[in-house]
């Protein structure tokens, strides 16, 4: 399925607002479910900052800004980056609700904010036609060990029958 959004990958590195780089997200049903009637207004207010460090995306727990690894923006598969943005938009909503995005009482895969964000991304992955195997591959990140990864898959309702990672590759940034 073709994504109905535009992701601009050439950036100056200067801070900007979400719609300056990412267009059409206000029409994505998953994003509308995240922000409801305030979708357009919220997206227009989300600041994007850039890091030159290797990595992915994250929401700053102090400001609510989305911080993007410039190398990842330039090289990520469009579908992965799209799902990552949706995941981070859930964290923007959580930040606005006053939630601690990095609550140390929980391990990464058990953290309620992560489960919620991953759940929305998995639901969207299914909507755009990804297979369970593709979803498993998308979800695998290098900082989660095998045992925790299986726990995350169970929490998200992703089939563990396809979770043998012997041939799966983690996303590279």
Buried (B, 14 or more C-beta within 10 A) or exposed (E): EEBEBEBEEEBEEEEBEBBBBBBEBBEBEBBBEBBEEEBBEBBEBBBBBBBEEEBBBBBBBEEBBBBBBBBBBEEBEEBBBBBBBBBBBBBBBBBBEEBBBBEEEBEEBBBEBBBBBBBBBBBBBBEBEBEBBBBBBBBBEEEBEEEBBBBBBEBBEBEBEBBEBEEBEEBEB
